[in-house]
Amino acid sequence: MDWLERTELLLGSEKLEDLSNKHVMVVGLGGVGAYAAELIARAGVGNMTIVDGDIINESNRNRQLPALISTLGKSKAEVMGQRLKDINSNLQVKVIDSFMDEEGFKTLLSNSFDYVVDAIDTLAPKVALIKEAFENQIPIVSSMGAGGKFDPSKIEICDISKSKYCNLARMVRKRLHKLGIRKGIPVVYSYEGVPREYIIKTEGERNKKTTVGTISYMPPIFGCFIASKVIRDLVGDLEQ
């Protein structure tokens, strides 16, 4: 049985063939990005670039797809690259085990991508990726903060200009405004408030000043929303 038989039944052979020729890049393979990457691969996208310079640590196991006792200390990008190939052996996947900065994204996005997923959880590289995708007119969807959220019914997909009650979205909007970007960036976010007691200051972690309490299911659901946005945009409307 063809592993994409049920996908073809829904989408049709032409759209499935089209997906097999698409190239999607996912940057950030933590709680949100790894699930998004896997679901995009399972939908039949044939070419992927996945980017993350981090390793799997103990605190990742409550929410991150590649985080297991057996994978502690391993590269998130390498683990996810192997996992995606184990789903689709024909998948063309480029694994970039590196943290990227503005110059890195400029070089990377000079390549041709059909869609970019931003699942970065630190502000400066997140804004840099959004800026480069926007200026290169590459479709992008960006994940806002899943931490401190508990109710999945309050997750939405909207333009960043319409996001509310999300501290990360507020900070991203502020920086994008300084770059002259006020709208045109689809985001997945939750309008659920985050009480201060869910947040503690962090010492010693790369690019992180705070740690936010996070439940197991919220980042994966964000990843599901992101994958749905990517696939629906790539496929277009289904015939009724």
C-alpha positions as CSV (number, residue, x, y, z in Angstrom):
1,M,0.0,0.0,0.0
2,D,1.3,3.4,-0.9
3,W,2.0,5.4,2.3
4,L,0.4,8.5,0.8
5,E,-2.8,6.7,-0.4
6,R,-5.1,8.5,2.0
7,T,-3.5,11.8,1.3
8,E,-4.0,11.3,-2.4
9,L,-7.6,10.4,-1.7
10,L,-8.1,13.8,-0.1
11,L,-6.0,16.0,-2.3
12,G,-6.0,14.2,-5.6
13,S,-3.0,13.0,-7.6
14,E,-2.1,16.4,-9.2
15,K,-1.9,18.3,-5.9
16,L,0.0,15.5,-4.3
17,E,2.5,15.5,-7.2
18,D,2.8,19.3,-6.8
19,L,3.6,18.9,-3.1
20,S,6.3,16.4,-3.9
21,N,8.1,19.2,-5.9
22,K,7.8,21.8,-3.1
23,H,10.7,22.9,-0.9
24,V,9.9,24.0,2.6
25,M,12.4,25.3,5.2
26,V,11.7,24.9,8.9
27,V,13.9,27.0,11.2
28,G,13.8,25.9,14.9
29,L,13.1,22.3,15.8
30,G,11.9,22.6,19.4
31,G,8.4,22.1,20.7
32,V,6.7,23.8,17.8
33,G,9.0,23.4,14.8
34,A,9.8,19.7,15.1
35,Y,6.0,18.8,15.0
36,A,5.5,21.2,12.1
37,A,8.4,19.7,10.2
38,E,7.1,16.2,10.7
39,L,3.6,17.0,9.6
40,I,4.8,18.8,6.5
41,A,6.9,15.8,5.6
42,R,4.0,13.4,6.3
43,A,1.8,15.5,3.9
44,G,4.1,14.6,1.0
45,V,6.3,17.7,0.6
46,G,9.3,16.3,-1.2
47,N,12.1,18.8,-0.3
48,M,12.9,20.2,3.1
49,T,15.6,22.2,4.8
50,I,15.7,22.0,8.6
51,V,17.7,24.3,10.7
52,D,18.6,24.2,14.4
53,G,22.0,24.5,16.2
54,D,20.7,23.2,19.6
55,I,21.1,19.8,21.3
56,I,18.5,17.9,23.1
57,N,18.5,18.4,26.8
58,E,16.6,17.0,29.8
59,S,14.1,19.9,30.0
60,N,13.0,19.3,26.4
61,R,11.3,16.0,27.2
62,N,8.0,17.4,28.4
63,R,7.1,18.8,25.0
64,Q,9.6,18.3,22.1
65,L,9.2,15.6,19.5
66,P,12.9,14.5,19.2
67,A,13.5,14.6,23.0
68,L,13.8,11.1,24.4
69,I,16.1,9.6,27.1
70,S,17.9,7.9,24.2
71,T,18.5,11.1,22.3
72,L,19.8,13.4,25.2
73,G,22.8,15.4,24.1
74,K,22.2,14.7,20.4
75,S,21.7,17.4,17.7
76,K,18.0,18.3,17.2
77,A,18.6,18.9,13.5
78,E,20.4,15.5,13.0
79,V,17.8,13.6,15.0
80,M,14.9,15.2,13.1
81,G,16.7,14.7,9.7
82,Q,16.9,11.0,10.4
83,R,13.3,10.8,11.6
84,L,12.0,12.6,8.5
85,K,13.9,10.2,6.2
86,D,12.5,7.3,8.2
87,I,9.0,8.7,7.3
88,N,9.7,9.3,3.6
89,S,12.9,7.6,2.3
90,N,12.6,9.7,-0.9
91,L,12.5,13.0,0.9
92,Q,15.3,15.3,-0.1
93,V,16.3,16.9,3.3
94,K,19.1,19.3,4.0
95,V,20.1,19.4,7.7
96,I,21.7,22.6,9.0
97,D,23.0,22.0,12.5
98,S,23.8,25.6,13.2
99,F,22.4,28.8,14.8
100,M,21.8,31.4,12.2
101,D,22.2,35.1,12.3
102,E,21.1,37.9,9.9
103,E,23.9,37.3,7.5
104,G,23.3,33.6,7.6
105,F,19.7,34.1,6.7
106,K,20.5,36.4,3.9
107,T,22.7,33.7,2.3
108,L,20.2,30.9,3.0
109,L,17.2,32.7,1.7
110,S,19.0,33.6,-1.6
111,N,18.0,30.0,-2.4
112,S,14.6,29.1,-3.7
113,F,12.0,28.1,-1.1
114,D,8.3,27.7,-1.6
115,Y,7.6,28.3,2.1
116,V,9.4,29.1,5.3
117,V,8.4,28.2,8.8
118,D,9.7,30.3,11.6
119,A,9.7,28.4,14.9
120,I,12.6,30.3,16.5
121,D,12.2,31.1,20.2
122,T,14.7,34.0,20.4
123,L,13.9,37.5,19.3
124,A,16.9,38.7,17.1
125,P,17.2,35.7,14.8
126,K,13.4,35.4,14.6
127,V,13.0,39.0,13.4
128,A,16.0,38.5,11.0
129,L,14.4,35.5,9.4
130,I,11.0,37.2,9.0
131,K,12.6,40.2,7.5
132,E,14.6,38.2,4.9
133,A,11.6,36.1,3.9
134,F,9.4,39.2,3.6
135,E,11.9,41.1,1.5
136,N,12.5,38.1,-0.7
137,Q,8.8,37.6,-1.1
138,I,9.0,34.1,0.2
139,P,5.8,32.9,2.0
140,I,6.4,32.5,5.7
141,V,4.4,31.6,8.8
142,S,5.8,32.5,12.2
143,S,5.1,30.9,15.6
144,M,4.5,33.2,18.5
145,G,4.7,32.1,22.1
146,A,3.3,28.7,23.2
147,G,4.7,29.0,26.7
148,G,2.4,29.9,29.5
149,K,-0.6,28.9,27.4
150,F,-3.1,26.2,28.5
151,D,-6.3,26.4,26.4
152,P,-5.9,25.3,22.8
153,S,-9.2,26.8,21.8
154,K,-7.6,30.2,22.0
155,I,-5.0,29.5,19.3
156,E,-5.5,31.5,16.0
157,I,-3.9,32.1,12.7
158,C,-3.9,35.7,11.7
159,D,-1.8,38.6,10.4
160,I,0.8,39.7,13.0
161,S,-0.8,43.1,13.0
162,K,-4.0,41.5,14.5
163,S,-2.3,39.4,17.2
164,K,-3.0,40.3,20.9
165,Y,-2.2,39.3,24.4
166,C,1.1,37.7,23.4
167,N,4.4,39.2,24.7
168,L,6.5,37.6,21.9
169,A,4.2,38.9,19.2
170,R,4.3,42.4,20.8
171,M,8.1,42.4,20.8
172,V,8.3,41.0,17.2
173,R,5.8,43.6,16.0
174,K,7.9,46.4,17.7
175,R,11.1,45.3,15.9
176,L,9.4,44.8,12.6
177,H,7.8,48.3,12.8
178,K,11.4,49.7,13.0
179,L,12.1,47.9,9.8
180,G,9.0,49.3,8.1
181,I,7.1,46.0,8.2
182,R,3.6,46.4,9.8
183,K,1.6,43.6,8.2
184,G,1.9,40.7,5.8
185,I,3.3,38.2,8.2
186,P,0.9,35.3,9.1
187,V,1.4,34.0,12.7
188,V,0.1,31.3,14.9
189,Y,-0.5,32.7,18.3
190,S,-2.8,32.4,21.4
191,Y,-4.7,35.3,22.9
192,E,-4.7,33.6,26.3
193,G,-3.0,35.7,29.0
194,V,0.2,34.5,30.8
195,P,0.3,35.2,34.5
196,R,3.7,36.4,35.8
197,E,4.1,33.5,38.1
198,Y,4.5,31.2,35.0
199,I,7.7,33.0,34.2
200,I,11.1,32.8,35.9
201,K,14.5,34.4,35.1
202,T,17.0,32.1,33.4
203,E,20.8,32.1,33.8
204,G,23.3,30.5,31.6
205,E,21.1,29.6,28.6
206,R,22.0,30.8,25.1
207,N,20.0,33.9,24.2
208,K,17.4,33.3,26.9
209,K,16.6,35.6,29.8
210,T,13.5,33.8,31.0
211,T,11.9,30.4,31.2
212,V,8.1,30.1,30.8
213,G,6.1,27.2,32.1
214,T,4.8,25.0,29.2
215,I,2.4,22.1,29.0
216,S,3.0,19.1,26.8
217,Y,0.3,19.6,24.2
218,M,0.4,23.3,23.4
219,P,3.7,23.5,21.3
220,P,2.6,20.5,19.3
221,I,-0.8,22.1,18.6
222,F,1.0,25.3,17.4
223,G,3.0,23.0,15.1
224,C,-0.2,21.5,13.8
225,F,-1.6,24.9,13.0
226,I,1.6,25.9,11.3
227,A,1.7,22.8,9.1
228,S,-1.9,23.3,8.2
229,K,-1.2,26.8,7.0
230,V,1.8,25.7,4.9
231,I,0.0,22.8,3.3
232,R,-3.2,24.6,2.7
233,D,-1.4,27.5,1.1
234,L,0.7,25.2,-1.1
235,V,-2.2,23.1,-2.2
236,G,-4.9,25.8,-2.5
237,D,-8.6,25.1,-2.4
238,L,-9.8,21.6,-2.7
239,E,-12.5,20.8,-5.2
240,Q,-15.9,20.4,-3.5
